[in-house]
Amino acid sequence: MATSLNAARIWRYRRLCLRCVVLIFAATMRAAPAIAADDLQYNLMEAQKSTTFKEMVWETRGCMNEFARSLLLFGNRDSKVILARVVEQCGGGPENPGSLSSYMAHDLQQPEDVVTAYIRALAYDELNSIPGLKRSKPNPEPAISADEANRRGFDAADRKDYTEAMSWYRTAASKGLAKAQHNIGVLYQNGSGVRKDSAQAARWYRKAAAQGFAPAQYNLGVLYESGAGVPADKIRARYWYNLAAAQGDEDAKKALTELDGSRVCNGTSC
């Protein structure tokens, strides 16, 4: 009798162990496909990104070649002018949705100078493939100072040619000129030549304000006080107003008076 009981217990233990092994194996098999699916999804996304980029480059090059030939057909022979118009027409800009420049800047997170250089390189390549322009390969533009680029941008803005103004301001801003960074912010805040974008305006004002440029400090304070493009924050508004007022900016002094009554703060906070 005891022998039969022990045999029964051993059989139950074996069945229990076998069931545990089966459950562990099943759980392992369920987990494996999830990891594979994640890997597959990632690989597909990377492949799609690569394909999209190649397609956009192909379309941009086609546009550049066709547009350059049309300019030649209508008598244009100045390769420098053709290059500028081809880049503007087909390359788009970081602020133009759907363009190669915008895709590189926003989707691929490439810096503006890298995007600009790449678009111009594509244009050079396409222009060199056209017989009528092959002997007049555009030469690199001569070096220009940040102040001169900013001045040209100001002149263009005065003519209300905001597209050209933005181009010159970006050239000057890439060289670190605070005035040009501020001017880009103004164009974004006013929607001049670009889609109105207070967040972009704040971004450019902050670059200039960090260098101590009083008008940018004041304008950044205005955005913080009104909550345009940044979270409304009167403490930060007061901070930037104070920095500008300390440099004699009258608008900032007036803004502080309206914000805090007749009290003008000193230092970095009130």
NUZAZA-288352 format. One line per field, with one value per residue (C-alpha): residue number from 1; residue in three letters; chain; x, y, z. Coordinates in nm, 4 decimals, padded with zeros to 6 digits. Layout:
nr	NUM:...
rest	ALA:...
kette	A:...
X	X:...
Y	Y:...
Z	Z:...
This chain:
nr	1:2:3:4:5:6:7:8:9:10:11:12:13:14:15:16:17:18:19:20:21:22:23:24:25:26:27:28:29:30:31:32:33:34:35:36:37:38:39:40:41:42:43:44:45:46:47:48:49:50:51:52:53:54:55:56:57:58:59:60:61:62:63:64:65:66:67:68:69:70:71:72:73:74:75:76:77:78:79:80:81:82:83:84:85:86:87:88:89:90:91:92:93:94:95:96:97:98:99:100:101:102:103:104:105:106:107:108:109:110:111:112:113:114:115:116:117:118:119:120:121:122:123:124:125:126:127:128:129:130:131:132:133:134:135:136:137:138:139:140:141:142:143:144:145:146:147:148:149:150:151:152:153:154:155:156:157:158:159:160:161:162:163:164:165:166:167:168:169:170:171:172:173:174:175:176:177:178:179:180:181:182:183:184:185:186:187:188:189:190:191:192:193:194:195:196:197:198:199:200:201:202:203:204:205:206:207:208:209:210:211:212:213:214:215:216:217:218:219:220:221:222:223:224:225:226:227:228:229:230:231:232:233:234:235:236:237:238:239:240:241:242:243:244:245:246:247:248:249:250:251:252:253:254:255:256:257:258:259:260:261:262:263:264:265:266:267:268:269:270
rest	MET:ALA:THR:SER:LEU:ASN:ALA:ALA:ARG:ILE:TRP:ARG:TYR:ARG:ARG:LEU:CYS:LEU:ARG:CYS:VAL:VAL:LEU:ILE:PHE:ALA:ALA:THR:MET:ARG:ALA:ALA:PRO:ALA:ILE:ALA:ALA:ASP:ASP:LEU:GLN:TYR:ASN:LEU:MET:GLU:ALA:GLN:LYS:SER:THR:THR:PHE:LYS:GLU:MET:VAL:TRP:GLU:THR:ARG:GLY:CYS:MET:ASN:GLU:PHE:ALA:ARG:SER:LEU:LEU:LEU:PHE:GLY:ASN:ARG:ASP:SER:LYS:VAL:ILE:LEU:ALA:ARG:VAL:VAL:GLU:GLN:CYS:GLY:GLY:GLY:PRO:GLU:ASN:PRO:GLY:SER:LEU:SER:SER:TYR:MET:ALA:HIS:ASP:LEU:GLN:GLN:PRO:GLU:ASP:VAL:VAL:THR:ALA:TYR:ILE:ARG:ALA:LEU:ALA:TYR:ASP:GLU:LEU:ASN:SER:ILE:PRO:GLY:LEU:LYS:ARG:SER:LYS:PRO:ASN:PRO:GLU:PRO:ALA:ILE:SER:ALA:ASP:GLU:ALA:ASN:ARG:ARG:GLY:PHE:ASP:ALA:ALA:ASP:ARG:LYS:ASP:TYR:THR:GLU:ALA:MET:SER:TRP:TYR:ARG:THR:ALA:ALA:SER:LYS:GLY:LEU:ALA:LYS:ALA:GLN:HIS:ASN:ILE:GLY:VAL:LEU:TYR:GLN:ASN:GLY:SER:GLY:VAL:ARG:LYS:ASP:SER:ALA:GLN:ALA:ALA:ARG:TRP:TYR:ARG:LYS:ALA:ALA:ALA:GLN:GLY:PHE:ALA:PRO:ALA:GLN:TYR:ASN:LEU:GLY:VAL:LEU:TYR:GLU:SER:GLY:ALA:GLY:VAL:PRO:ALA:ASP:LYS:ILE:ARG:ALA:ARG:TYR:TRP:TYR:ASN:LEU:ALA:ALA:ALA:GLN:GLY:ASP:GLU:ASP:ALA:LYS:LYS:ALA:LEU:THR:GLU:LEU:ASP:GLY:SER:ARG:VAL:CYS:ASN:GLY:THR:SER:CYS
kette	A:A:A:A:A:A:A:A:A:A:A:A:A:A:A:A:A:A:A:A:A:A:A:A:A:A:A:A:A:A:A:A:A:A:A:A:A:A:A:A:A:A:A:A:A:A:A:A:A:A:A:A:A:A:A:A:A:A:A:A:A:A:A:A:A:A:A:A:A:A:A:A:A:A:A:A:A:A:A:A:A:A:A:A:A:A:A:A:A:A:A:A:A:A:A:A:A:A:A:A:A:A:A:A:A:A:A:A:A:A:A:A:A:A:A:A:A:A:A:A:A:A:A:A:A:A:A:A:A:A:A:A:A:A:A:A:A:A:A:A:A:A:A:A:A:A:A:A:A:A:A:A:A:A:A:A:A:A:A:A:A:A:A:A:A:A:A:A:A:A:A:A:A:A:A:A:A:A:A:A:A:A:A:A:A:A:A:A:A:A:A:A:A:A:A:A:A:A:A:A:A:A:A:A:A:A:A:A:A:A:A:A:A:A:A:A:A:A:A:A:A:A:A:A:A:A:A:A:A:A:A:A:A:A:A:A:A:A:A:A:A:A:A:A:A:A:A:A:A:A:A:A:A:A:A:A:A:A:A:A:A:A:A:A:A:A:A:A:A:A
X	00.0000:00.2777:00.4618:00.1526:00.1075:00.4675:00.4385:00.1253:00.2990:00.6017:00.3740:00.1948:00.5310:00.6447:00.3252:00.3646:00.7279:00.6379:00.3600:00.6028:00.8484:00.5707:00.4536:00.8067:00.8666:00.5355:00.6136:00.9529:00.7977:00.5431:00.8142:01.0422:00.8118:00.7522:01.1245:01.1516:00.8521:01.0110:01.3365:01.1481:00.9468:01.2637:01.4380:01.1369:01.1251:01.4953:01.4582:01.1570:01.3468:01.6344:01.3984:01.2126:01.5364:01.6564:01.3231:01.3263:01.6849:01.5872:01.2838:01.4889:01.7627:01.5004:01.3437:01.6842:01.7806:01.4466:01.4272:01.7860:01.7154:01.4017:01.6044:01.8568:01.5734:01.4579:01.8044:01.9567:02.3297:02.4623:02.5399:02.5491:02.1986:02.0733:02.2226:02.0503:01.7134:01.7435:01.8251:01.5341:01.2853:01.3723:01.5608:01.2995:01.3977:01.3788:01.0550:00.8891:00.7046:00.7514:01.0858:01.4121:01.5562:01.2657:01.2944:01.6678:01.6290:01.3263:01.3078:01.6807:01.7760:02.0594:02.2058:02.1092:02.4597:02.4798:02.1388:02.2315:02.5654:02.4003:02.1284:02.3861:02.6028:02.3070:02.2476:02.6148:02.6052:02.2923:02.4138:02.7419:02.5502:02.3978:02.6219:02.5229:02.6543:02.9427:03.2075:03.0670:03.0706:02.9653:03.2546:03.2147:03.0905:03.3661:03.3871:03.1565:03.1618:02.8726:02.8065:02.7978:02.5596:02.3341:02.3415:02.2365:01.9582:01.8420:01.8430:01.6408:01.3900:01.3608:01.2594:01.0152:01.2069:01.1913:01.3053:01.6382:01.6534:01.6154:01.8914:02.1361:02.0346:02.0950:02.4396:02.5238:02.3606:02.5648:02.8719:02.7334:02.6128:02.3543:02.1847:02.1169:01.9829:01.7487:01.6386:01.5487:01.3346:01.1586:01.0742:00.9294:00.7356:00.5840:00.5398:00.7442:00.8549:00.7976:00.5066:00.4433:00.5982:00.6397:00.8271:01.0910:01.1004:01.1690:01.4409:01.6282:01.5692:01.7192:02.0363:02.0838:01.9712:02.2300:02.4944:02.3627:02.1719:01.9191:01.6436:01.6362:01.6191:01.3240:01.1414:01.1971:01.0470:00.7411:00.6911:00.7158:00.4746:00.2165:00.2809:00.3423:00.5600:00.6704:00.4807:00.3496:00.5890:00.6042:00.9093:01.1086:00.9595:01.0794:01.4233:01.4731:01.3208:01.5666:01.8681:01.7546:01.6641:02.0066:02.1517:01.9260:01.6511:01.3558:01.0938:01.2151:01.2013:00.8436:00.7492:00.8896:00.6946:00.3727:00.4558:00.5566:00.4036:00.6746:00.9339:01.2276:01.4185:01.7925:01.9950:01.8561:01.5338:01.2857
Y	00.0000:00.2434:00.1589:00.2417:00.5729:00.6776:00.5863:00.8019:01.0982:01.0626:01.0589:01.3774:01.5522:01.4551:01.5891:01.9169:01.9594:01.8834:02.1431:02.4057:02.3378:02.3742:02.7059:02.8489:02.7472:02.8995:03.2275:03.2400:03.1822:03.4607:03.7121:03.6498:03.7740:04.1058:04.1840:04.0772:04.2936:04.5965:04.5368:04.4943:04.8112:05.0072:04.8754:04.9571:05.3126:05.3631:05.2201:05.4425:05.7481:05.6640:05.6039:05.9283:06.1238:05.9694:06.0423:06.4039:06.4493:06.2993:06.5317:06.8366:06.7613:06.7165:07.0500:07.2205:07.0855:07.1686:07.5169:07.6018:07.4949:07.7093:08.0112:07.9443:07.9173:08.2669:08.4148:08.4001:08.3324:08.4543:08.1330:08.3089:08.4464:08.1118:07.9332:08.1666:08.1301:07.7530:07.7159:07.9440:07.7767:07.4114:07.3875:07.5598:07.6546:07.5097:07.7047:07.5696:07.2429:06.9712:07.0981:06.9071:07.1803:07.1484:06.7685:06.7830:07.0519:06.9133:06.5379:06.4674:06.7392:06.8821:07.2292:07.5144:07.5640:07.1941:07.2089:07.5237:07.3783:07.0536:07.2293:07.4528:07.1487:06.9810:07.2969:07.3191:06.9574:07.0023:07.3274:07.1616:06.8954:07.1592:07.2404:07.6073:07.6579:07.4117:07.6701:07.9231:07.7214:07.9498:08.0518:08.0485:08.3808:08.5986:08.6177:08.8786:09.0188:08.9639:09.3386:09.3736:09.0773:09.2276:09.5660:09.4038:09.2265:09.5567:09.7188:09.4278:09.4513:09.8245:09.7342:09.4809:09.1968:08.9856:08.6646:08.8244:08.9942:08.6603:08.5107:08.7885:08.7858:08.4100:08.4596:08.7182:08.5169:08.2084:08.4207:08.4952:08.8543:08.9321:09.2065:08.9621:08.6985:08.9623:09.0662:08.7074:08.7026:09.0194:08.8639:08.5564:08.7622:08.9830:08.7064:08.9014:08.6742:08.3665:08.2068:08.3935:08.1870:08.3311:08.0222:08.0723:08.4426:08.3581:08.1145:08.3794:08.6560:08.4295:08.3802:08.7565:08.8297:08.5874:08.8056:09.1113:09.2711:09.4961:09.5080:09.1264:09.1166:09.3545:09.1612:08.8332:08.9932:09.0953:08.7361:08.6046:08.8673:08.7889:08.4141:08.4247:08.1341:08.0673:07.9970:08.3176:08.4037:08.7521:08.6681:08.5851:08.8855:09.1067:08.9422:09.0271:09.3742:09.4427:09.3427:09.5636:09.8554:09.8374:09.9157:10.2188:10.0647:10.3026:10.0504:09.8094:10.0789:10.1613:09.7917:09.7525:10.0550:09.9073:09.5623:09.6668:10.0083:10.2667:10.0158:09.9358:09.6295:09.6077:09.2942:08.9769:08.9377:09.1279
Z	00.0000:00.0912:-00.2257:-00.4350:-00.2504:-00.3095:-00.6769:-00.7073:-00.5413:-00.7669:-01.0703:-00.9525:-00.8966:-01.2427:-01.3970:-01.2003:-01.3093:-01.6689:-01.6559:-01.5183:-01.7998:-02.0573:-01.9059:-01.8952:-02.2562:-02.3664:-02.1879:-02.3553:-02.6951:-02.6340:-02.5371:-02.8340:-03.1144:-02.9333:-02.9399:-03.3024:-03.3902:-03.2236:-03.4120:-03.7379:-03.6791:-03.6046:-03.9145:-04.1308:-03.9942:-04.0636:-04.4133:-04.4805:-04.3578:-04.5903:-04.8834:-04.8175:-04.8099:-05.1364:-05.3039:-05.1879:-05.3124:-05.6490:-05.6796:-05.5755:-05.8298:-06.1025:-06.0127:-06.0128:-06.3545:-06.5131:-06.3614:-06.4610:-06.8201:-06.8293:-06.7136:-06.9908:-07.2406:-07.1460:-07.1952:-06.8484:-06.8638:-06.5297:-06.3430:-06.0052:-06.0532:-06.1816:-05.8831:-05.6369:-05.8089:-05.8408:-05.4698:-05.3744:-05.6100:-05.5526:-05.2244:-05.0155:-04.6620:-04.3103:-04.2576:-04.5768:-04.4998:-04.7612:-04.8881:-04.8682:-04.6454:-04.4021:-04.3976:-04.3245:-04.0573:-03.8716:-03.9438:-03.9651:-03.7110:-03.9231:-03.8426:-04.0739:-04.2141:-04.3065:-04.4783:-04.6737:-04.7872:-04.8990:-05.1034:-05.2739:-05.3501:-05.5214:-05.7260:-05.8289:-05.9412:-06.1518:-06.3078:-06.4049:-06.5961:-06.8261:-07.1285:-07.1355:-06.7838:-06.7687:-06.8546:-06.6106:-06.2911:-06.0072:-05.7885:-05.4111:-05.2809:-05.1355:-04.7614:-04.6142:-04.2641:-04.0262:-04.0042:-04.3844:-04.4173:-04.1509:-04.3289:-04.6561:-04.4725:-04.3256:-04.6720:-04.8142:-04.5280:-04.5924:-04.9511:-04.7999:-04.9643:-04.6513:-04.8212:-04.9139:-04.5745:-04.3969:-04.6102:-04.5186:-04.1533:-04.1356:-04.2868:-04.0216:-03.7424:-03.8337:-03.7598:-03.4130:-03.4665:-03.1979:-03.4030:-03.6858:-03.4466:-03.3059:-03.6559:-03.7447:-03.4317:-03.5455:-03.8852:-03.7154:-03.4612:-03.7325:-03.9906:-04.2462:-04.5300:-04.3107:-04.1305:-03.8060:-03.5278:-03.1789:-03.0576:-03.3278:-03.2441:-02.8786:-02.9818:-03.1830:-02.9268:-02.6604:-02.8676:-02.8968:-02.5407:-02.4050:-02.5714:-02.3907:-02.6823:-02.5071:-02.7758:-02.7802:-02.4001:-02.4072:-02.6831:-02.5004:-02.1913:-02.3956:-02.5104:-02.1548:-02.0255:-02.2948:-02.3136:-02.6887:-02.8028:-02.4420:-02.1180:-01.9610:-01.6810:-01.5308:-01.3233:-01.6356:-01.8145:-01.5309:-01.5453:-01.9132:-01.8749:-01.5933:-01.8035:-02.0915:-01.8633:-01.6996:-02.0439:-02.0824:-02.2951:-02.2549:-02.3665:-02.1000:-01.8318:-01.9309:-01.9309:-01.5784:-01.4593:-01.5981:-01.4604:-01.1105:-01.0643:-01.0107:-00.8813:-01.1129:-01.0026:-00.9851:-01.0336:-01.1794:-00.9846:-00.7704
